């Protein structure tokens, strides 16, 4: 990626030295956290992180009681000499520029999310998030949460290296913020409460694939306005989308695929919807909820 000379966002909070804001907390329900990496724990959490997958599956299905309100630890701007924090900040700034223009063109105003760097675990408005969940977005406080160690997991454990793959992760979570601003997330959460487990999973798949498509919309406009892409970048993002497809993760973790348990979409679906957003650059092309076939 070509980001040298690009501005850094003022919306990055660095809480990596804040002790994670304490323990406790509840599962993500109500203001449910939405993330690109949550299925990683449910399927291979024990393998990578030593966490009981059943605990995480309970979290993903909305069990465990309401979140406990807690105070977040103090945060500050990332240090100037931290290259990964600087990279994240520049990518976030680029998403701000793109979505500000897209919302303006639609006659609306884009409200920028915060991005909070943490390690271990972190108190959020959606409950206590853990690094093993991967990056996630909490609509309750409109923040994207990232433990930067997840990028090492992507590279070493998931076979998804590259700076544009890392940028795709951020753009996907910002896509969830866009869904929140447009009212999509709330509608999906309401529908999930009265749905069967399988129907709820199907709604989650459509929500996640739409976020993939919105990440593609960002890439389209970022490239057109600022020529951020270098040779191989698109392939990095497509590979990342493929490696974190439900079918690929399940096959690698347990040797079999259970489609009715999908919550994020298959590898082919994730690649397809990211490409759709990137090729069209149009939010209207990302309506996964009206698509007859994903």
N, C-alpha and C positions, 0 to 999 in steps of 0.2 A: 504494500500500500504506500501511496505517496501522501504523507501527512505532514512532512517537515514544513514549518512555516505557518501551519494552520493554527488557529486560535484554540485555546483550552477553555473548557466550560468552567463557569463559576459555581456550578451546581454539584460539584463533587465533595463529599464529606469523607474524611479519612478517620475511621474509628479503630484502626488496626492496633493501636496501643492503648485502647480503652477497656480491655478486658472483656469485650463482648457484651457489655451491658448486663451482666449477671445471668443467673440460671433461670429456673422456673419457666413461666410462660405457658401458653397453651398451644394446641394444634391450630393449624390454619383453617378456620371455618368462618362463615360470615364474610369478613374482609379477607377472604381466602388468598393466600399467596399463589401466584401463577409463575411457573418457571420452566426454563428450557431443560434444566437438569434434574428435576424432581424424580423422574422415572429412573434415572441412573441408580439412585439409592434403592428404590423398591426392587430393582432387578439384580443389581450387582453391588449393593451397599456392603453386604457382608464380605464380599471378595476384596473390595478396595479399602473400605473404611472400618470394617469390623462392627457394623451396626446391624441390629436385628431388622431384616426387611419387613417383618410383620408390623413393627412399630410405625414404619414409614407408610406402609400401605394403609394403616388406620388413619394416618394424617391425610393421605391423598383422598380417602373416601369421606373425609369430613367428620371423623369420630374424635372423641376425646375431650369434649367440653369447650366452653368459650374461652377465648384468649384472656390472659390476665394482664391488666394494664400495668406497665412498668415504664420507668424513665430510661430513655436511651443514654448511653454514656456520652460524654462530650466528644465532639469531633472537631477537626481542623482541616485546613487545606493540605493536600498531599505535599510532601517535600519536593522541591524543585529538581532534585537529583534522582528521583525515582522514575526510571524509564517506563515501567509498566503502568504506573499511575498516570503518567503523562500521556501515554498512548490511549488509555481508557478515557481520559479527559478530552482528548482531541476527537475521538470517535463520538463521544456524547455531544460535543459541541457541533459536530457535523449533523447529527440527527436533529439537533435543535434548529439548525439553519433550514434543513429540508422540511421538517414538519411545521415550522413557523410559516413558511411560504405556502405549504399545502393547505393549512387551515385558513390562512388569509385569502387564498384563491376561492375557498368555499364560503367566504363571508363570516368566518369565525376567528377566534383567537386561541392560539396554542398555549397551554399552560405547561411549562417545562417541568419535568420530573427531577428529583434529586437522585444522585447515584451515591450509594454509601459503601465504602470499602471496609471490610471487617475480616476478622479471622476467628475461626472456631464456631462461635454462635453469637447471635445478635437479637436483641429485643426489637420487635417491630409492632406496628399496629395490627398485624395479622397473627401475632403470636411469636414464639421464639423460633427464629430461623437458624439452621445449622449449615455449616460449610459443605457437609456431605450432600446436601440437597442440590448443590449447584446454584448458579445465579437464579434469582427469582424477582418478581415484581409484586409489591404489596399495594393494592389499590387503596387500602385504608389510610396510608400516609403518603401515597404517590411517590414511592421510592423504589429504585432498582437496587438490589443488594448483591454484591459480588465479593467472594473470597477469591483473590487472584490465583490462589493455588489450583483452582479449577482448570486453569489453562494448562497446567502441567498434567492434570488428569486427562484432558482432551488429547494432549500430544502423546503421552506415554501409554495410557490405558485404552483410550477410545480410538486411536489412530486418526486423529483430526488435528494435525498441526497447521501452523500458518497464521500470519497476522490478520488476514481477511476473515479466516474462520473465527478468530477471536472477536473481530468487529461484528460479525454476524450474530454472535451470542448477545452482544449489547443491543444491537438493532432489534433482535427478536423480543427482548424484554421491554424495550421502548415501544415496540409494537403493541404489547399488552397495555402500556400506558395509553396509547392512542385508542385502543378498544375501550378502556375505562372512560376516557373523555367523551367518546361517541355514545356511551351508554350500552355498548354491546356486552361487556363483562357482567353488568348487573342483571341484564335480561337472561343471560346464560345461567348465572348462579341461581336466579329464581326458578328457572325451569328445572335445574338439576335437583332442587329440593323436593320436587314432586315426581321425580322420575325414578325408574328402576335403576339398579346398578349399571346394567348394560347400556341403557339409554343415556344415563349420566355420563358414562365413559365416551359415548358417541358424540355428545355435545362438547366434551372437553377436547376431543380430537379436532372438531371443527374450529374451536377457539384457538387451539395451538397452530393449526395450519393457516388460519388467517393471520396470526402473528408472524409466521414465516413469510407469507405473502407481503405483509407490510414491511418486513425487513428488506424484501426485494425492492419494494417501492422506494425505500430510502436509498438503496444502492444505485438504482436507476438515476435518481435526481442528483445524488452526490457525484456520480461519474460525469453526468452531463454538465454540471456547473463547475466542478473542480478537478475533473480528471484524476480521481484518486486511485484508479486501478492500474496494477502492473500485470505483466504476463503471469498467468497461473493463479491470480487472485480469485477469479470466479470459480475455478475448479476447487480451490480450498474451501470455499463456502458450500459448494454443492457436496463435497465430500463430508464436511461436518454435518450437514443436514442428513446425509445418508447414514452416517455412523451412529447418530442418535435417534434413528427411527426405532419405533417400538419393536418391529420384527427383528431388526438386527441386534438390538440389545437383548431381547429375549433369547434369540438363537445362540448368541455368544454366552449368555449366562446360564441357560438351562437346557440348551440343545433342542428346544422346540418353540413353536410360535402359537400364541393364544390370542387370536384377533379380537375376541370379545372383551379382552382386558386392556386393549389399546387405550391410551389416554392422550397421546401426542401425534399419532399417525405413523404409517409405515415409512420406510426410507424413500420409496418411490413417491409417495404422496408429499413428503416434506420437500424433496428436491423439486417436484413439479410445481408446488405452490410458491416456493421461493423464486423459481424461474419465471413464473407467471407475473409476479410483482415486478421483478427486475426488467422483464421485457416490455411490460405495458406502462409501468410507472404510474398506474392509476389505481386509486383506492377502490373504485367501483368494481374492478376486476378481482378483488379479494373477498367477495361475498361467498364464503364457504357455506354459509347457512342456506343459501338458495341453490347451491350446486346440487344437481341430481346425482352426480358421481364425483367422488373425491379423487 
